[in-house]
Amino acid sequence: DLSPDTQPLILAITLTSTQGSLLTLSVTPGQYYTLLATTNLLPPIPAWSVVTTGPAPLGPFVVPDPEATNYPQRFYRARTP
C-alpha cells in the first residue's frame, strides 16, 4: 500500500502508432494527481501541458496521451497538488 504522502509514479510508457502513449501510473487511490507533458524540458513546469487530472483509481492504471503521435519526442511528469 502507498502512504498518503507518496508521490505518483510513472511505472511504464508504451508507445503505439494509433493511440499515442499509454502511461501506467501508480498514485495513492483517491488522491488527486496531474499528468503533465512537454516536448522541451527547458520551460518551467507551469508551461507544460496537462494530459489529465483527477482522483486516482485503485491500483496501477493506464492513461492515454493521444497527442503524443503529433511529436517526435514527449516528456512526462506526474504530480499531486
N, CA and C atoms as a LAMMPS dump frame, in Angstrom:
ITEM: TIMESTEP
0
ITEM: NUMBER OF ATOMS
243
ITEM: BOX BOUNDS ff ff ff
-5.0000000000000000e+02 5.0000000000000000e+02
-5.0000000000000000e+02 5.0000000000000000e+02
-5.0000000000000000e+02 5.0000000000000000e+02
ITEM: ATOMS id mol type element x y z
1 1 1 N 0.839 -1.202 0
2 1 2 C 0 0 0
3 1 3 C 0.874 1.252 0
4 2 1 N 0.364 2.264 -0.662
5 2 2 C 1.071 3.533 -0.699
6 2 3 C 0.606 4.407 0.448
7 3 1 N 1.529 5.113 1.076
8 3 2 C 1.151 6.034 2.135
9 3 3 C 0.552 7.284 1.518
10 4 1 N -0.241 8.06 2.286
11 4 2 C -0.901 9.238 1.732
12 4 3 C 0.049 10.274 1.141
13 5 1 N 1.314 10.305 1.595
14 5 2 C 2.233 11.316 1.09
15 5 3 C 3.141 10.793 -0.029
16 6 1 N 2.835 9.605 -0.562
17 6 2 C 3.64 9.031 -1.638
18 6 3 C 3.4 9.814 -2.93
19 7 1 N 4.475 10.138 -3.604
20 7 2 C 4.36 10.841 -4.872
21 7 3 C 3.919 9.866 -5.966
22 8 1 N 3.198 10.357 -6.968
23 8 2 C 2.781 9.484 -8.054
24 8 3 C 3.997 9.013 -8.854
25 9 1 N 3.878 7.812 -9.387
26 9 2 C 4.963 7.233 -10.171
27 9 3 C 4.473 6.872 -11.565
28 10 1 N 5.313 7.111 -12.56
29 10 2 C 5.059 6.602 -13.902
30 10 3 C 5.79 5.267 -13.964
31 11 1 N 5.036 4.188 -14.018
32 11 2 C 5.616 2.848 -13.975
33 11 3 C 6.066 2.366 -15.352
34 12 1 N 5.353 2.788 -16.396
35 12 2 C 5.683 2.329 -17.748
36 12 3 C 5.082 3.275 -18.776
37 13 1 N 5.719 3.344 -19.924
38 13 2 C 5.194 4.088 -21.072
39 13 3 C 5.243 3.151 -22.267
40 14 1 N 4.101 2.95 -22.885
41 14 2 C 4.011 2.12 -24.071
42 14 3 C 3.653 3.031 -25.24
43 15 1 N 4.45 2.987 -26.296
44 15 2 C 4.19 3.8 -27.475
45 15 3 C 3.41 2.986 -28.496
46 16 1 N 2.343 3.566 -29.014
47 16 2 C 1.561 2.907 -30.053
48 16 3 C 1.409 3.856 -31.229
49 17 1 N 1.238 3.312 -32.408
50 17 2 C 1.097 4.164 -33.592
51 17 3 C -0.309 4.735 -33.722
52 18 1 N -1.287 4.137 -33.051
53 18 2 C -2.666 4.591 -33.184
54 18 3 C -3.206 5.324 -31.964
55 19 1 N -2.715 4.984 -30.765
56 19 2 C -3.239 5.591 -29.54
57 19 3 C -2.269 6.555 -28.885
58 20 1 N -1.12 6.769 -29.47
59 20 2 C -0.117 7.63 -28.855
60 20 3 C 0.586 6.888 -27.735
61 21 1 N 0.835 7.568 -26.642
62 21 2 C 1.489 6.944 -25.485
63 21 3 C 0.43 6.451 -24.512
64 22 1 N 0.695 5.286 -23.932
65 22 2 C -0.127 4.755 -22.855
66 22 3 C 0.762 4.71 -21.625
67 23 1 N 0.432 5.5 -20.611
68 23 2 C 1.248 5.598 -19.411
69 23 3 C 0.583 4.846 -18.27
70 24 1 N 1.342 3.981 -17.625
71 24 2 C 0.853 3.269 -16.447
72 24 3 C 1.312 4.052 -15.226
73 25 1 N 0.344 4.506 -14.424
74 25 2 C 0.633 5.328 -13.249
75 25 3 C 0.283 4.591 -11.966
76 26 1 N 1.009 4.92 -10.919
77 26 2 C 0.693 4.455 -9.579
78 26 3 C 0.551 5.689 -8.695
79 27 1 N -0.653 5.875 -8.174
80 27 2 C -0.963 7.025 -7.326
81 27 3 C -1.81 6.495 -6.169
82 28 1 N -1.656 7.057 -4.993
83 28 2 C -2.481 6.658 -3.861
84 28 3 C -3.952 6.76 -4.262
85 29 1 N -4.735 5.675 -4.121
86 29 2 C -6.142 5.705 -4.522
87 29 3 C -6.898 6.867 -3.887
88 30 1 N -7.647 7.572 -4.716
89 30 2 C -8.427 8.713 -4.255
90 30 3 C -7.664 10.024 -4.238
91 31 1 N -6.34 9.968 -4.311
92 31 2 C -5.525 11.192 -4.303
93 31 3 C -5.613 11.864 -5.678
94 32 1 N -5.767 13.175 -5.686
95 32 2 C -5.791 13.904 -6.952
96 32 3 C -4.38 14 -7.512
97 33 1 N -4.27 13.818 -8.805
98 33 2 C -2.979 13.858 -9.486
99 33 3 C -3.132 14.641 -10.777
100 34 1 N -2.009 15.043 -11.334
101 34 2 C -1.969 15.693 -12.645
102 34 3 C -0.84 15.049 -13.431
103 35 1 N -1.127 14.682 -14.678
104 35 2 C -0.107 14.175 -15.583
105 35 3 C 0.184 15.286 -16.582
106 36 1 N 1.456 15.7 -16.634
107 36 2 C 1.892 16.794 -17.495
108 36 3 C 2.78 16.258 -18.616
109 37 1 N 2.826 16.993 -19.736
110 37 2 C 3.682 16.599 -20.861
111 37 3 C 4.281 17.836 -21.513
112 38 1 N 5.446 17.645 -22.118
113 38 2 C 6.104 18.705 -22.865
114 38 3 C 7.015 18.077 -23.917
115 39 1 N 7.392 18.856 -24.893
116 39 2 C 8.358 18.4 -25.896
117 39 3 C 9.726 19.025 -25.65
118 40 1 N 9.798 19.923 -24.672
119 40 2 C 11.029 20.649 -24.386
120 40 3 C 11.19 20.742 -22.868
121 41 1 N 12.265 20.224 -22.337
122 41 2 C 12.465 20.22 -20.889
123 41 3 C 12.855 21.579 -20.312
124 42 1 N 13.143 22.565 -21.152
125 42 2 C 13.597 23.864 -20.65
126 42 3 C 12.51 24.723 -20.001
127 43 1 N 11.279 24.753 -20.522
128 43 2 C 10.285 25.625 -19.883
129 43 3 C 9.997 25.184 -18.452
130 44 1 N 9.606 26.13 -17.593
131 44 2 C 9.232 25.751 -16.23
132 44 3 C 7.975 24.872 -16.252
133 45 1 N 7.782 24.099 -15.197
134 45 2 C 6.66 23.159 -15.11
135 45 3 C 5.305 23.815 -15.411
136 46 1 N 5.021 25.045 -14.957
137 46 2 C 3.712 25.633 -15.281
138 46 3 C 3.456 25.77 -16.79
139 47 1 N 4.497 25.733 -17.617
140 47 2 C 4.322 25.845 -19.062
141 47 3 C 4.007 24.496 -19.717
142 48 1 N 4.112 23.394 -18.977
143 48 2 C 3.831 22.073 -19.526
144 48 3 C 2.327 21.913 -19.748
145 49 1 N 1.939 21.067 -20.681
146 49 2 C 0.527 20.799 -20.967
147 49 3 C -0.022 19.749 -20.003
148 50 1 N -1.269 19.927 -19.617
149 50 2 C -1.943 18.942 -18.779
150 50 3 C -2.525 17.863 -19.692
151 51 1 N -2.124 16.615 -19.458
152 51 2 C -2.668 15.485 -20.208
153 51 3 C -3.977 15.042 -19.564
154 52 1 N -3.959 14.9 -18.241
155 52 2 C -5.164 14.533 -17.498
156 52 3 C -4.959 14.874 -16.024
157 53 1 N -6.057 14.971 -15.321
158 53 2 C -6.026 15.233 -13.887
159 53 3 C -7.27 14.625 -13.266
160 54 1 N -7.202 14.295 -12.006
161 54 2 C -8.374 13.757 -11.316
162 54 3 C -7.977 12.854 -10.182
163 55 1 N -8.967 12.244 -9.529
164 55 2 C -8.664 11.317 -8.439
165 55 3 C -8.196 9.984 -9.005
166 56 1 N -7.221 9.392 -8.366
167 56 2 C -6.662 8.124 -8.838
168 56 3 C -7.569 6.962 -8.453
169 57 1 N -7.75 6.014 -9.375
170 57 2 C -8.491 4.794 -9.03
171 57 3 C -7.596 3.845 -8.231
172 58 1 N -8.148 2.737 -7.817
173 58 2 C -7.405 1.729 -7.066
174 58 3 C -6.421 1.009 -7.977
175 59 1 N -5.199 0.844 -7.498
176 59 2 C -4.178 0.094 -8.239
177 59 3 C -3.558 0.88 -9.369
178 60 1 N -2.522 0.334 -9.989
179 60 2 C -1.945 0.996 -11.164
180 60 3 C -3.011 1.121 -12.252
181 61 1 N -2.964 2.205 -13.003
182 61 2 C -3.954 2.451 -14.051
183 61 3 C -3.27 3.05 -15.269
184 62 1 N -3.923 2.94 -16.408
185 62 2 C -3.35 3.396 -17.677
186 62 3 C -4.035 4.683 -18.118
187 63 1 N -3.217 5.661 -18.519
188 63 2 C -3.693 6.946 -19.023
189 63 3 C -3.191 7.105 -20.456
190 64 1 N -4.091 7.324 -21.415
191 64 2 C -3.638 7.532 -22.791
192 64 3 C -3.237 8.98 -23.036
193 65 1 N -2.287 9.176 -23.915
194 65 2 C -1.918 10.514 -24.402
195 65 3 C -1.95 10.457 -25.93
196 66 1 N -3.134 10.62 -26.527
197 66 2 C -3.248 10.525 -27.983
198 66 3 C -2.473 11.618 -28.718
199 67 1 N -2.176 12.732 -28.045
200 67 2 C -1.42 13.823 -28.671
201 67 3 C 0.033 13.439 -28.938
202 68 1 N 0.526 12.402 -28.287
203 68 2 C 1.925 12.004 -28.417
204 68 3 C 2.308 11.677 -29.861
205 69 1 N 1.341 11.247 -30.672
206 69 2 C 1.649 10.913 -32.073
207 69 3 C 1.996 12.15 -32.897
208 70 1 N 1.72 13.327 -32.367
209 70 2 C 1.987 14.58 -33.094
210 70 3 C 3.402 15.119 -32.885
211 71 1 N 4.211 14.447 -32.051
212 71 2 C 5.527 14.969 -31.688
213 71 3 C 6.6 13.888 -31.831
214 72 1 N 7.823 14.281 -32.229
215 72 2 C 8.9 13.291 -32.319
216 72 3 C 9.372 12.806 -30.943
217 73 1 N 9.176 13.626 -29.909
218 73 2 C 9.505 13.214 -28.536
219 73 3 C 8.583 13.944 -27.569
220 74 1 N 8.354 13.318 -26.423
221 74 2 C 7.448 13.885 -25.431
222 74 3 C 7.951 13.432 -24.063
223 75 1 N 7.979 14.369 -23.11
224 75 2 C 8.425 14.102 -21.745
225 75 3 C 7.224 14.217 -20.811
226 76 1 N 7.226 13.419 -19.745
227 76 2 C 6.088 13.379 -18.836
228 76 3 C 6.521 13.585 -17.397
229 77 1 N 5.574 14.107 -16.621
230 77 2 C 5.755 14.267 -15.186
231 77 3 C 4.398 14.071 -14.522
232 78 1 N 4.359 13.285 -13.454
233 78 2 C 3.156 13.116 -12.672
234 78 3 C 3.365 13.815 -11.342
235 79 1 N 2.333 14.514 -10.875
236 79 2 C 2.448 15.206 -9.593
237 79 3 C 1.11 15.216 -8.877
238 80 1 N 1.155 15.529 -7.604
239 80 2 C -0.056 15.74 -6.834
240 80 3 C -0.084 17.214 -6.457
241 81 1 N -1.297 17.724 -6.226
242 81 2 C -1.37 19.153 -5.888
243 81 3 C -0.585 19.532 -4.649
